[in-house]
Amino acid sequence: MKISAYLKYVLTGTALSAMCITTAIAGNPDRVGSAGASHLLINPWARSSGFANSNMASVRGVESVFLNVAGLAFVDRTELLFTNTQYLVGSGISMNSVGLGQKVGDASVIGLSVMTMGFGDIDITTEDLPEGGIGTFSPNMSYIGISYAKAFSNSIYGGITAKVITESIANVRSQGIAFDAGINYITGENDRLKLGISLRNVGPPMRFSGDGLTATATIPSTGTQLTVDQRSANYELPSMVNIGAAYDFLFSESLKLTANGQFTSNSFTRDQFGAGAALSWNDKVIIRGGYLWESGLTDEEVRQTAITGPGAGLTLQVPAGKNGTIIGVDYAYRTTNPFNGIHSIGVHVNL
């Protein structure tokens, strides 16, 4: 059976599963903090961050592997993308992400995405030396994703992603795998209406292991030392379902407004509603903004996230050469409390 046939079955199952489990995994604030691999929830790309992650129905190209991988099918030839994010400015956390999309055949696209998250150097401490002074270690959270997307018709697009996830410190490490799948449907006059659904971060539980979980004890009266390997508990991945819609308002040949709406059903935190819009002039200057809301977001006493909702961004892109190459710079900012916001800046090249 060809891969496109497999993909068709996977995407059909995705749509049915998402519809069935949306209410089953509806936001559960009581489970906040019980899932791991939380870096899977952080958008590493600048353009969609400017929408406050609300553009899953209209996202296109390599960036779509985060919100709805079906948008990868819109890569015309080759797309390269790099983004640096200063996360929660003042905390010392940074993210680097690299993406590649390559069209293969008439209707298929393969993609590769890599995200790494750094926390700087942290002093090593022990029970005997709680103040440190014996060196440093650097935690790491990252994933590598391989994606495949396909245009099944002029209206239906779909894709799947497999991600290898890693979390580690100096002497403890956890590794696992997760899957995403998404569908995009386009209809209406001039393909103005876009609908999307995606299922993200679905995979088996993960567990930490390593020398950091060993303990040495001495047996009384014998003096014999034993080393015991302690097992850590399993933890789940932060799975979710996204359902969204977008509509293009065409004011002229050079001016377009794209409005987006989205609902996110989280299995380990509160549900979210998002809205955003982008104003594009000649596809060279794009201004965007968005807002992602969840219950209790405006109340500091009950809010469960540092991200306070609004996001905004800007893209400047120009043709480079006669072969259709486009080079662009993207910037996005999201508000937070505490810390000094989230800044993302990236470069994209369409070859």
ZAVO-330890 format. One record per atom (N, C-alpha, C): x, y, z. Coordinates in steps of 0.02 Angstrom, whole numbers, padded with zeros to 5 digits, always signed. Each point is the difference from the previous one (the first is absolute). Layout:
        X        Y        Z
        X        Y        Z
...
***
This chain:
        X        Y        Z
   +00042   -00059   +00000
   -00042   +00059   +00000
   +00044   +00062   +00000
   -00015   +00050   -00041
   +00040   +00060   -00005
   -00008   +00042   +00063
   +00051   +00044   +00011
   -00002   +00042   +00059
   -00060   +00046   +00001
   -00021   +00023   -00059
   -00058   +00045   -00002
   -00063   -00036   +00023
   -00005   -00066   -00014
   -00058   -00038   +00023
   +00002   -00007   +00076
   +00060   -00015   +00027
   +00008   -00001   +00073
   -00020   +00066   +00031
   +00024   +00054   -00031
   -00015   +00067   +00026
   -00074   +00013   +00000
   -00035   -00021   -00052
   -00072   +00011   -00003
   -00035   -00034   +00058
   +00020   -00061   +00015
   -00031   -00036   +00057
   +00017   +00035   +00067
   +00063   +00022   +00006
   +00021   +00033   +00062
   -00040   +00064   +00011
   -00008   +00039   -00054
   -00035   +00064   +00007
   -00074   -00010   +00012
   -00029   -00050   -00031
   -00070   -00015   +00014
   -00009   -00018   +00074
   +00046   -00041   +00024
   -00002   -00018   +00071
   +00011   +00059   +00045
   +00044   +00046   -00022
   +00013   +00061   +00039
   -00063   +00041   +00008
   -00035   +00010   -00055
   -00061   +00041   +00003
   -00052   -00032   +00045
   -00010   -00065   -00008
   -00051   -00034   +00040
   +00021   -00001   +00074
   +00064   -00014   +00012
   +00024   -00002   +00070
   -00006   +00067   +00033
   +00020   +00053   -00037
   -00003   +00067   +00029
   -00071   +00019   +00017
   -00047   -00016   -00043
   -00070   +00016   +00014
   -00026   -00037   +00060
   +00023   -00062   +00008
   -00025   -00042   +00055
   +00031   +00019   +00067
   +00065   +00020   -00001
   +00034   +00009   +00064
   +00003   +00073   +00021
   -00026   +00045   -00041
   +00003   +00071   +00020
   -00032   +00011   +00068
   -00059   -00028   +00010
   -00033   +00008   +00065
   +00033   -00044   +00053
   +00027   -00057   -00022
   +00030   -00046   +00049
   +00062   +00029   +00032
   +00041   +00038   -00040
   +00061   +00027   +00027
   -00006   +00075   +00011
   -00062   +00023   +00005
   -00010   +00072   +00008
   +00041   +00026   +00058
   +00019   +00063   -00006
   +00047   +00030   +00047
   -00012   -00020   +00072
   +00052   -00024   +00033
   -00006   -00023   +00068
   +00052   +00035   +00043
   -00017   +00056   +00032
   +00049   +00037   +00039
   +00028   -00040   +00058
   -00035   -00052   +00023
   +00025   -00041   +00055
   +00061   -00042   -00021
   +00011   -00007   -00065
   +00056   -00042   -00023
   +00060   +00042   -00021
   -00004   +00066   +00011
   +00056   +00043   -00019
   +00063   -00021   +00037
   +00054   -00007   -00036
   +00064   -00019   +00030
   +00012   -00075   +00002
   -00050   -00041   -00018
   +00009   -00072   +00003
   +00026   -00029   -00065
   +00003   +00039   -00053
   +00029   -00022   -00063
   +00072   +00025   -00005
   +00040   -00032   -00041
   +00068   +00021   -00012
   +00009   +00025   -00071
   +00064   +00007   -00020
   +00016   +00023   -00067
   -00038   +00064   -00018
   -00002   +00047   +00048
   -00039   +00061   -00009
   +00027   +00044   -00055
   +00062   -00011   -00023
   +00025   +00041   -00056
   -00036   -00014   -00065
   -00039   -00055   -00003
   -00041   -00013   -00059
   -00056   +00050   -00007
   -00016   +00037   +00053
   -00054   +00049   -00001
   +00024   +00069   -00020
   +00065   +00010   -00006
   +00028   +00067   -00014
   +00011   +00007   -00075
   -00030   +00051   -00029
   +00007   +00012   -00071
   +00070   +00027   -00015
   +00041   -00035   -00040
   +00067   +00024   -00014
   +00006   +00045   -00060
   -00056   +00016   -00034
   +00002   +00038   -00063
   -00030   +00069   +00009
   +00026   +00049   -00037
   -00018   +00070   +00010
   -00067   +00018   -00031
   -00014   -00021   -00061
   -00061   +00024   -00033
   -00063   -00023   +00037
   -00005   -00063   +00016
   -00060   -00023   +00035
   -00002   +00024   +00073
   +00057   +00016   +00030
   +00000   +00030   +00067
   -00032   +00069   -00002
   +00008   +00036   -00056
   -00031   +00065   -00007
   -00075   -00002   +00000
   -00029   -00058   -00018
   -00072   -00012   +00004
   -00021   -00023   +00069
   +00047   -00006   +00047
   -00014   -00031   +00065
   -00023   -00072   -00009
   +00030   -00034   -00050
   -00014   -00071   -00014
   -00072   -00013   -00022
   -00034   +00050   -00027
   -00071   -00009   -00017
   -00013   -00014   -00073
   +00053   -00011   -00040
   -00009   -00006   -00073
   +00009   -00070   -00026
   -00022   -00050   +00038
   +00011   -00069   -00022
   -00035   -00016   -00066
   -00054   +00035   -00018
   -00035   -00014   -00062
   +00033   +00031   -00061
   +00039   +00054   +00011
   +00030   +00035   -00057
   +00076   -00005   -00001
   +00031   -00032   +00049
   +00073   -00005   +00002
   +00025   -00039   -00061
   +00055   +00023   -00029
   +00027   -00030   -00061
   +00075   -00009   +00007
   +00026   -00049   -00036
   +00072   -00011   -00003
   +00027   -00038   +00060
   +00065   +00008   +00011
   +00034   -00038   +00052
   -00028   +00015   +00069
   -00021   +00062   +00013
   -00028   +00018   +00065
   -00060   -00042   +00019
   -00034   -00028   -00049
   -00062   -00037   +00014
   +00013   -00064   +00039
   +00062   -00024   +00003
   +00013   -00062   +00037
   -00015   +00007   +00074
   -00004   +00062   +00025
   -00017   +00009   +00071
   -00075   -00001   +00012
   -00040   +00037   -00041
   -00071   +00007   +00012
   -00043   -00050   -00038
   +00015   -00009   -00064
   -00039   -00045   -00043
   +00043   -00019   -00059
   +00029   -00060   +00003
   +00049   -00021   -00049
   -00028   -00004   -00071
   -00066   +00002   -00008
   -00029   -00001   -00067
   +00023   +00060   -00041
   +00015   +00056   +00032
   +00023   +00059   -00035
   +00067   -00008   -00033
   +00038   -00052   +00018
   +00064   -00013   -00033
   -00010   -00016   -00074
   -00058   -00026   -00018
   -00013   -00019   -00069
   +00000   +00060   -00048
   +00000   +00061   +00027
   -00002   +00060   -00043
   +00070   +00024   -00019
   +00053   -00035   +00021
   +00068   +00017   -00022
   +00005   -00012   -00075
   +00018   +00052   -00038
   +00002   -00006   -00073
   +00062   -00038   -00024
   +00057   +00017   +00027
   +00063   -00033   -00020
   +00041   -00019   +00062
   +00038   +00050   +00025
   +00041   -00011   +00059
   -00007   +00059   +00046
   -00008   -00013   +00065
   -00004   +00054   +00049
   +00048   -00014   +00057
   +00039   +00051   +00019
   +00046   -00004   +00056
   -00022   +00052   +00052
   +00007   -00018   +00064
   -00025   +00044   +00053
   +00045   -00006   +00061
   +00017   +00058   +00029
   +00038   +00001   +00063
   -00031   +00052   +00045
   -00009   -00017   +00064
   -00028   +00047   +00048
   +00036   -00005   +00067
   +00015   +00057   +00029
   +00026   +00003   +00068
   -00053   +00033   +00045
   -00014   -00030   +00056
   -00049   +00026   +00047
   +00031   +00011   +00068
   -00007   +00061   +00025
   +00019   +00015   +00069
   -00064   -00008   +00042
   -00002   -00055   +00036
   -00062   -00021   +00034
   -00001   +00027   +00071
   -00056   +00034   +00017
   -00007   +00030   +00067
   +00062   +00040   +00017
   +00010   +00055   -00037
   +00061   +00039   +00005
   +00014   +00020   +00073
   +00060   -00014   +00021
   +00020   +00009   +00070
   +00012   -00066   +00035
   -00026   -00054   -00030
   +00009   -00067   +00030
   +00063   -00035   -00026
   +00029   +00026   -00054
   +00059   -00032   -00029
   -00014   -00059   -00045
   -00063   -00010   -00018
   -00020   -00056   -00043
   -00002   +00022   -00072
   +00030   -00039   -00044
   -00001   +00015   -00072
   -00016   -00063   -00040
   -00025   +00011   -00061
   -00018   -00055   -00044
   +00027   +00014   -00070
   +00025   -00052   -00032
   +00020   +00004   -00070
   -00036   -00055   -00038
   -00027   +00018   -00058
   -00036   -00049   -00040
   +00019   +00008   -00073
   +00005   -00057   -00034
   +00018   -00002   -00071
   -00050   -00046   -00034
   -00023   +00021   -00059
   -00048   -00041   -00037
   +00016   -00002   -00074
   -00018   -00056   -00031
   +00010   -00009   -00072
   -00061   -00035   -00029
   -00027   +00027   -00055
   -00054   -00032   -00036
   +00020   -00009   -00072
   -00010   -00060   -00027
   +00019   -00015   -00069
   -00056   -00036   -00036
   -00022   +00028   -00056
   -00052   -00031   -00039
   +00028   -00060   -00037
   -00036   -00055   +00000
   +00020   -00060   -00036
   -00060   -00024   -00041
   +00010   -00007   -00064
   -00056   -00019   -00043
   -00046   +00059   -00012
   -00061   -00016   -00021
   -00047   +00053   -00018
   -00039   +00027   +00059
   -00010   -00040   +00052
   -00045   +00023   +00053
   +00025   -00015   +00071
   +00061   -00024   +00008
   +00025   -00020   +00066
   +00058   +00045   +00022
   +00005   +00008   +00065
   +00054   +00040   +00030
   +00026   -00037   +00061
   +00066   -00003   +00007
   +00030   -00028   +00061
   +00032   +00057   +00038
   +00002   -00005   +00066
   +00026   +00053   +00041
   +00043   -00026   +00056
   +00047   +00041   +00021
   +00043   -00015   +00057
   +00002   +00062   +00045
   -00012   -00010   +00064
   +00001   +00056   +00048
   +00039   -00021   +00062
   +00040   +00047   +00025
   +00040   -00012   +00060
   -00009   +00059   +00047
   -00013   -00013   +00063
   -00006   +00053   +00050
   +00042   -00019   +00061
   +00041   +00047   +00023
   +00039   -00011   +00061
   -00014   +00059   +00048
   -00002   -00015   +00063
   -00016   +00049   +00052
   +00056   -00001   +00051
   +00031   +00058   +00011
   +00055   +00004   +00046
   -00016   +00043   +00061
   +00029   -00018   +00056
   -00014   +00034   +00064
   +00063   +00031   +00030
   +00055   +00001   -00038
   +00062   +00027   +00027
   +00034   -00049   +00047
   +00054   +00022   +00030
   +00038   -00042   +00046
   -00027   +00007   +00071
   -00009   -00057   +00033
   -00027   -00002   +00068
   +00052   -00033   +00045
   +00012   +00028   +00059
   +00050   -00028   +00046
   -00020   -00070   +00023
   +00049   -00045   +00002
   -00011   -00066   +00029
   +00004   +00006   +00076
   -00050   -00026   +00034
   -00001   +00000   +00073
   -00009   -00071   +00026
   +00024   -00012   +00060
   -00008   -00065   +00033
   -00023   +00013   +00072
   -00014   -00054   +00036
   -00019   +00007   +00070
   +00057   +00030   +00040
   +00062   -00018   -00017
   +00059   +00026   +00036
   +00019   +00070   -00024
   -00016   +00017   -00063
   +00018   +00065   -00028
   -00062   +00033   -00030
   -00045   +00022   +00043
   -00063   +00029   -00025
   +00010   +00066   -00036
   +00057   +00033   +00009
   +00014   +00064   -00033
   +00033   -00009   -00068
   +00015   -00062   -00019
   +00032   -00012   -00064
   +00074   +00010   +00002
   +00029   +00025   -00056
   +00072   +00011   -00003
   +00038   -00060   -00028
   -00036   -00051   -00025
   +00034   -00060   -00026
   -00016   -00010   -00074
   -00023   +00052   -00032
   -00014   -00006   -00071
   -00072   +00019   -00016
   -00017   -00005   -00063
   -00067   +00017   -00023
   -00027   -00054   -00047
   -00064   +00001   -00011
   -00031   -00043   -00050
   -00052   +00041   -00039
   -00019   -00023   -00057
   -00047   +00036   -00043
   -00057   -00046   -00019
   -00060   +00012   +00026
   -00058   -00040   -00020
   -00015   +00009   -00074
   -00032   -00050   -00029
   -00019   +00005   -00070
   -00068   -00032   -00011
   -00042   +00034   -00040
   -00063   -00027   -00021
   -00004   +00010   -00076
   -00013   -00053   -00038
   +00001   +00006   -00072
   -00044   -00053   -00032
   -00012   +00009   -00065
   -00032   -00053   -00039
   +00019   +00008   -00073
   -00003   -00056   -00035
   +00011   -00003   -00072
   -00062   -00029   -00032
   -00028   +00034   -00049
   -00062   -00023   -00032
   +00010   -00014   -00074
   -00029   -00054   -00023
   -00001   -00016   -00071
   -00073   -00001   -00022
   -00016   +00038   -00051
   -00069   +00011   -00021
   -00011   -00020   -00073
   -00061   -00019   -00014
   -00021   -00014   -00068
   -00070   +00028   -00010
   -00009   +00039   -00053
   -00065   +00030   -00014
   -00017   -00010   -00074
   -00064   +00000   -00015
   -00021   -00015   -00069
   -00065   +00038   -00016
   -00004   +00023   -00062
   -00062   +00030   -00025
   -00041   -00056   -00033
   -00056   -00018   +00031
   -00042   -00054   -00027
   -00045   +00026   -00056
   -00014   +00064   +00000
   -00041   +00032   -00052
   +00014   +00075   +00003
   -00038   +00039   -00037
   +00008   +00072   +00004
   -00029   +00029   +00064
   -00034   -00042   +00040
   -00033   +00024   +00060
   +00025   -00033   +00064
   +00026   -00061   -00005
   +00016   -00040   +00059
   +00075   -00012   +00004
   +00029   +00017   +00058
   +00071   -00009   +00012
   +00009   -00034   +00068
   +00051   -00041   +00006
   +00011   -00035   +00063
   +00073   -00014   +00011
   +00018   -00014   +00063
   +00070   -00014   +00016
   +00008   -00035   +00067
   +00058   -00030   +00009
   +00017   -00034   +00062
   +00072   +00018   +00019
   +00015   -00001   +00065
   +00067   +00014   +00025
   +00018   -00051   +00054
   +00062   -00023   -00002
   +00028   -00042   +00054
   +00056   +00039   +00032
   -00001   +00007   +00067
   +00049   +00039   +00036
   +00037   -00043   +00051
   +00066   +00006   +00001
   +00042   -00030   +00052
   +00014   +00054   +00052
   -00020   -00013   +00062
   +00002   +00050   +00054
   +00055   -00017   +00049
   +00037   +00051   +00021
   +00054   -00010   +00049
   -00004   +00053   +00054
   +00008   -00022   +00063
   +00007   +00044   +00057
   +00059   -00026   +00042
   +00046   +00043   +00019
   +00058   -00025   +00036
   +00031   +00054   +00044
   +00034   -00023   +00053
   +00046   +00041   +00039
   +00066   -00038   -00001
   +00044   +00014   +00048
   +00067   -00029   -00003
   +00000   -00076   +00003
   -00042   -00028   +00043
   +00004   -00072   +00010
   -00068   -00035   +00001
   -00051   +00033   -00027
   -00067   -00030   -00006
   -00027   +00019   -00068
   -00032   -00048   -00033
   -00022   +00011   -00069
   -00065   -00037   -00012
   -00042   +00029   -00042
   -00062   -00032   -00021
   -00008   +00009   -00075
   -00023   -00051   -00033
   -00008   +00004   -00073
   -00064   -00038   -00020
   -00037   +00028   -00047
   -00062   -00031   -00022
   -00017   +00021   -00071
   -00059   -00019   -00021
   -00023   +00015   -00067
   -00073   +00023   +00003
   -00018   +00046   -00043
   -00068   +00026   -00003
   -00020   +00009   -00073
   -00066   +00002   -00012
   -00026   +00006   -00067
   -00051   +00057   -00003
   +00001   +00035   -00057
   -00050   +00051   -00016
   -00033   -00019   -00066
   -00062   +00021   -00009
   -00034   -00008   -00064
   -00049   +00057   -00009
   -00011   +00020   -00062
   -00044   +00056   -00012
   -00033   -00002   -00069
   -00056   +00035   -00005
   -00038   +00006   -00062
   -00016   +00073   -00012
   +00003   +00020   -00063
   -00019   +00068   -00020
   -00049   -00005   -00058
   -00055   +00036   +00005
   -00051   +00000   -00053
   -00011   +00072   -00024
   +00002   +00011   -00065
   -00006   +00066   -00029
   -00060   +00001   -00046
   -00041   +00052   +00005
   -00060   +00004   -00042
   -00020   +00073   -00009
   -00054   +00012   -00034
   -00026   +00068   -00010
   +00030   +00034   -00061
   -00026   +00058   -00015
   +00023   +00039   -00057
   +00073   +00020   +00010
   +00042   -00013   -00050
   +00072   +00014   +00004
   +00034   -00033   +00059
   -00028   -00056   +00021
   +00029   -00039   +00056
   +00008   +00043   +00063
   -00050   +00041   +00014
   +00005   +00046   +00057
   -00009   -00034   +00067
   -00042   -00052   +00003
   -00015   -00032   +00064
   +00046   -00059   +00011
   +00029   -00003   +00060
   +00046   -00054   +00017
   -00021   -00030   +00067
   -00002   -00066   +00003
   -00018   -00036   +00061
   +00056   -00049   +00016
   +00013   -00010   +00064
   +00054   -00045   +00019
   -00015   -00036   +00065
   +00030   -00059   +00006
   -00003   -00038   +00062
   +00065   -00038   +00008
   +00028   -00001   +00060
   +00062   -00035   +00011
   +00001   -00033   +00069
   +00035   -00054   +00004
   +00011   -00038   +00062
   +00075   +00000   +00012
   +00022   +00025   +00058
   +00071   +00010   +00012
   +00024   -00035   +00063
   +00064   -00020   -00002
   +00036   -00026   +00059
   -00032   -00063   +00027
   -00013   -00047   -00044
   -00028   -00064   +00021
   +00055   -00052   -00001
   +00011   -00034   +00055
   +00053   -00049   +00003
   +00001   -00036   +00067
   +00043   -00050   +00006
   +00005   -00038   +00063
   +00031   +00041   +00055
   -00012   -00019   +00063
   +00031   +00036   +00057
   +00076   -00002   -00003
   +00031   +00050   +00030
   +00073   +00003   +00004
   +00022   -00010   +00073
   +00065   -00014   +00008
   +00027   -00012   +00067
   +00073   +00022   +00002
   +00021   +00030   +00056
   +00069   +00020   +00008
   +00042   -00059   +00025
   +00064   +00000   -00021
   +00047   -00051   +00024
   +00070   +00030   -00003
   +00047   -00033   +00035
   +00069   +00024   -00001
   +00032   -00006   +00068
   +00065   +00017   +00002
   +00038   -00006   +00062
   -00026   +00045   +00055
   -00034   +00054   -00018
   -00026   +00045   +00050
   -00055   -00030   +00043
   -00027   -00057   -00021
   -00053   -00033   +00038
   +00027   -00059   +00040
   +00066   -00007   +00004
   +00029   -00053   +00040
   +00016   +00025   +00070
   -00001   -00045   +00048
   +00016   +00017   +00070
   +00045   -00054   +00029
   +00049   +00022   +00040
   +00047   -00047   +00031
   -00015   -00003   +00075
   -00004   -00061   +00025
   -00014   -00009   +00072
   +00048   -00052   +00028
   +00015   +00006   +00065
   +00045   -00046   +00034
   -00041   -00045   +00046
   +00010   -00066   -00006
   -00036   -00048   +00043
   +00030   +00001   +00069
   -00040   +00014   +00052
   +00026   +00002   +00069
   +00034   -00066   +00019
   +00053   +00006   +00040
   +00038   -00055   +00029
   +00044   -00036   -00050
   -00010   +00009   -00065
   +00042   -00034   -00049
   +00045   +00049   -00037
   -00021   +00062   -00005
   +00039   +00049   -00036
   -00004   -00006   -00075
   -00042   -00046   -00023
   -00007   -00010   -00072
   -00043   +00056   -00031
   +00023   +00026   -00055
   -00037   +00052   -00034
   -00039   -00028   -00060
   -00062   +00023   -00005
   -00043   -00021   -00055
   -00022   +00062   -00039
   -00003   -00008   -00065
   -00026   +00054   -00043
   -00068   -00020   -00025
   -00049   +00042   +00012
   -00070   -00016   -00018
   -00022   +00047   -00056
   -00029   -00029   -00051
   -00027   +00039   -00056
   -00074   +00013   +00013
   -00017   +00063   +00012
   -00069   +00018   +00014
   -00038   +00013   -00065
   -00061   -00024   -00003
   -00041   +00010   -00059
   -00043   +00063   +00008
   -00002   +00040   -00052
   -00043   +00058   +00001
   -00069   -00019   -00026
   -00049   +00039   +00018
   -00068   -00013   -00024
   -00007   +00021   -00073
   -00045   -00033   -00035
   -00016   +00020   -00069
   -00035   +00068   +00000
   +00005   +00037   -00054
   -00040   +00060   -00009
   -00027   +00003   -00070
   -00059   +00031   -00006
   -00035   +00003   -00064
   +00023   +00060   -00041
   -00015   -00003   -00065
   +00014   +00055   -00044
   -00060   +00048   -00001
   +00011   +00065   -00013
   -00054   +00050   +00002
   -00041   +00000   -00065
   -00040   -00051   -00010
   -00039   -00007   -00061
   -00056   +00053   -00003
   -00021   +00015   -00062
   -00051   +00051   -00009
   -00033   -00008   -00068
   -00058   +00032   -00007
   -00036   +00004   -00063
   -00011   +00073   -00018
   +00017   +00018   -00062
   -00012   +00068   -00025
   -00053   -00001   -00055
   -00048   +00045   +00004
   -00051   +00008   -00052
   -00003   +00074   -00018
   +00007   +00017   -00064
   +00002   +00070   -00017
   -00030   +00015   -00068
   -00010   +00066   -00012
   -00027   +00024   -00064
   +00033   +00066   -00016
   +00004   +00016   -00064
   +00028   +00063   -00023
   -00037   +00023   -00062
   -00001   +00066   -00010
   -00034   +00027   -00059
   +00040   +00060   -00026
   +00008   +00003   -00067
   +00037   +00054   -00032
   -00049   +00054   -00025
   +00014   +00062   +00020
   -00036   +00057   -00027
   +00045   +00035   -00050
   -00021   +00000   -00064
   +00041   +00028   -00053
   -00025   +00071   -00016
   +00037   +00049   +00023
   -00018   +00070   -00012
   +00021   +00025   -00069
   +00056   -00027   -00024
   +00024   +00017   -00067
   +00050   -00054   -00020
   +00031   +00008   -00058
   +00049   -00049   -00022
   +00061   -00002   +00045
   +00013   +00055   +00035
   +00061   +00004   +00040
   -00013   -00001   +00075
   -00063   +00007   +00021
   -00015   +00005   +00071
   -00048   -00056   +00022
   +00021   -00038   +00051
   -00040   -00057   +00024
   +00002   -00003   +00076
   -00058   -00016   +00029
   -00005   -00011   +00072
   -00022   -00071   +00013
   +00037   -00037   +00039
   -00017   -00069   +00018
   -00019   -00002   +00074
   -00062   -00020   +00014
   -00025   -00006   +00068
   +00001   -00073   +00022
   +00020   -00013   +00061
   +00007   -00068   +00025
   -00036   -00009   +00067
   -00028   -00059   +00009
   -00029   -00020   +00064
   +00019   -00071   +00015
   +00007   -00017   +00065
   +00025   -00066   +00018
   -00024   -00021   +00069
   -00011   -00065   +00008
   -00014   -00029   +00065
   +00051   -00056   +00013
   +00029   +00000   +00060
   +00048   -00051   +00019
   -00025   -00036   +00062
   -00005   -00066   -00007
   -00020   -00042   +00057
   +00063   -00034   +00027
   +00021   +00020   +00060
   +00060   -00027   +00031
   -00017   -00056   +00048
   +00042   -00051   +00002
   -00012   -00055   +00045
   +00029   +00011   +00069
   +00046   +00049   +00007
   +00033   +00009   +00065
   -00002   +00073   +00024
   -00043   +00039   -00029
   -00008   +00069   +00024
   -00067   +00026   -00027
   -00012   +00064   +00008
   -00064   +00028   -00020
   -00006   +00006   -00076
   -00062   -00004   -00024
   -00014   +00011   -00070
   +00015   +00073   -00018
   +00013   +00011   -00064
   +00018   +00068   -00023
   -00040   +00018   -00062
   -00015   +00065   -00006
   -00032   +00028   -00059
   +00046   +00055   -00028
   +00012   -00002   -00065
   +00045   +00049   -00029
   -00032   +00035   -00060
   +00021   +00061   -00011
   -00021   +00039   -00058
   +00058   +00043   -00023
   +00006   +00009   -00065
   +00055   +00040   -00026
   -00014   +00022   -00071
   +00040   +00047   -00024
   -00009   +00026   -00068
   +00067   +00023   -00026
   +00007   -00002   -00067
   +00060   +00024   -00033
   -00019   +00043   -00059
   +00031   +00057   -00007
   -00011   +00045   -00056
   +00062   -00002   -00045
   -00010   -00019   -00063
   +00055   -00010   -00046
   -00004   +00049   -00058
   +00056   +00034   -00013
   +00005   +00045   -00057
   +00049   -00029   -00050
   -00026   -00020   -00059
   +00040   -00028   -00054
   +00041   -00061   +00022
   -00021   -00031   +00054
   +00036   -00057   +00028
   +00073   +00017   +00016
   +00014   +00064   +00010
   +00068   +00022   +00017
   +00003   +00027   +00072
   -00053   +00033   +00021
   -00004   +00025   +00069
   -00062   -00031   +00032
   +00010   -00036   +00054
   -00056   -00033   +00034
   +00002   +00019   +00074
   -00055   +00029   +00023
   -00008   +00018   +00070
   -00052   -00047   +00031
   +00015   -00028   +00057
   -00046   -00049   +00030
   -00007   +00011   +00075
   -00055   -00024   +00026
   -00011   +00003   +00072
   -00050   -00053   +00020
   -00001   -00016   +00064
   -00046   -00052   +00024
   -00007   +00001   +00075
   -00047   -00041   +00024
   -00012   -00006   +00072
   -00021   -00072   +00015
   +00032   -00029   +00050
   -00017   -00069   +00021
   -00026   +00003   +00071
   -00063   -00020   +00009
   -00034   +00007   +00065
   -00014   -00068   +00030
   +00005   -00003   +00067
   -00023   -00058   +00038
   -00031   +00024   +00064
   -00038   -00042   +00032
   -00035   +00019   +00061
   +00050   +00023   +00053
   -00015   +00057   +00031
   +00041   +00026   +00054
   +00062   +00038   -00024
   +00006   +00012   -00065
   +00061   +00031   -00026
   +00012   +00070   +00028
   -00053   +00037   +00011
   +00007   +00069   +00023
   +00003   +00007   +00076
   -00005   -00055   +00036
   +00001   +00000   +00073
   +00067   -00028   +00024
   +00042   +00042   +00029
   +00066   -00023   +00021
   -00004   -00054   +00054
   -00055   -00002   +00037
   -00006   -00049   +00054
   -00011   -00071   -00025
   -00030   -00007   -00059
   -00017   -00068   -00024
   +00033   -00016   -00067
   +00034   +00048   -00030
   +00032   -00011   -00064
   +00054   -00054   +00006
   +00003   -00046   -00050
   +00046   -00056   +00002
   +00054   +00004   -00054
   +00008   +00059   -00030
   +00051   +00008   -00051
   +00030   +00070   +00006
   +00064   +00006   -00020
   +00032   +00066   +00000
   -00018   +00040   -00062
   -00025   -00034   -00052
   -00017   +00035   -00063
   -00070   +00029   +00008
   -00005   +00065   -00007
   -00062   +00036   +00018
   -00048   +00011   -00057
   +00013   -00027   -00060
   -00050   +00002   -00053
   +00020   +00032   -00065
   +00015   +00066   -00001
   +00012   +00034   -00064
   +00066   -00020   -00033
   -00001   +00005   -00066
   +00061   -00010   -00040
   -00003   +00044   -00061
   +00057   +00019   -00027
   +00003   +00041   -00060
   +00063   -00016   -00038
   -00001   +00013   -00066
   +00058   -00016   -00040
   +00002   +00037   -00065
   +00058   -00004   -00033
   +00012   +00035   -00063
   +00044   -00043   -00045
   -00016   -00002   -00064
   +00041   -00035   -00050
   +00015   +00048   -00057
   +00064   +00002   -00019
   +00023   +00037   -00058
   +00034   -00049   -00046
   -00023   -00006   -00062
   +00031   -00047   -00046
   +00003   +00030   -00071
   +00052   -00020   -00036
   +00011   +00028   -00066
   +00023   -00055   -00047
   -00014   +00007   -00065
   +00027   -00048   -00049
   +00076   +00007   -00004
   +00034   -00055   -00015
   +00072   +00000   -00006
   +00020   -00042   -00060
   +00007   +00032   -00058
   +00017   -00037   -00060
   -00060   -00012   -00044
   +00014   -00027   -00059
   -00052   -00010   -00051
   -00033   -00069   +00005
   +00025   -00042   +00044
   -00028   -00068   +00004
   -00055   -00007   +00052
   -00024   +00056   +00027
   -00055   -00002   +00048
   +00021   -00006   +00072
   +00064   +00004   +00014
   +00024   -00003   +00069
   -00025   +00060   +00041
   -00022   -00014   +00061
   -00024   +00053   +00046
   +00038   -00006   +00065
   +00024   +00057   +00024
   +00035   +00003   +00064
   -00040   +00046   +00046
   -00012   -00022   +00061
   -00040   +00040   +00046
   +00026   -00002   +00071
   -00017   +00051   +00039
   +00017   +00005   +00071
   -00065   +00004   +00039
   -00005   -00040   +00053
   -00060   -00003   +00041
   +00016   +00019   +00072
   -00048   +00036   +00032
   +00008   +00018   +00070
   -00068   -00008   +00035
   +00002   -00023   +00062
   -00061   -00007   +00040
   +00015   +00016   +00073
   -00051   +00026   +00034
   +00005   +00015   +00071
   -00064   -00023   +00035
   +00009   -00033   +00057
   -00057   -00020   +00041
   +00009   +00026   +00071
   -00055   +00023   +00028
   +00003   +00029   +00067
   +00001   -00054   +00053
   +00035   +00014   +00055
   +00002   -00047   +00056
   -00002   +00037   +00066
   -00018   -00035   +00053
   +00002   +00026   +00068
   +00010   -00059   +00047
   +00057   -00006   +00032
   +00056   +00047   +00002
   +00046   -00006   -00062
   +00061   +00025   +00007
   +00051   +00004   -00053
   -00019   +00054   -00051
   +00043   +00007   -00050
   -00005   +00056   -00047
   -00019   -00024   -00070
   -00047   -00045   -00004
   -00027   -00020   -00065
   +00041   -00054   -00034
   -00023   -00018   -00060
   +00033   -00050   -00042
   +00014   +00033   -00068
   +00063   +00000   -00019
   +00021   +00030   -00064
   +00024   -00056   -00047
   -00027   -00001   -00060
   +00021   -00049   -00051
   +00019   +00037   -00063
   +00057   -00017   -00028
   +00022   +00029   -00063
   +00027   -00055   -00044
   -00020   +00000   -00063
   +00020   -00054   -00044
   +00011   +00023   -00071
   +00030   -00044   -00039
   +00012   +00012   -00071
   -00028   -00059   -00039
   -00038   +00013   -00053
   -00024   -00054   -00043
   +00020   +00013   -00072
   +00014   -00055   -00035
   +00022   +00003   -00070
   -00042   -00050   -00038
   -00036   +00023   -00051
   -00036   -00044   -00046
   +00039   -00004   -00065
   +00027   -00057   -00016
   +00041   -00009   -00059
   -00042   -00021   -00061
***
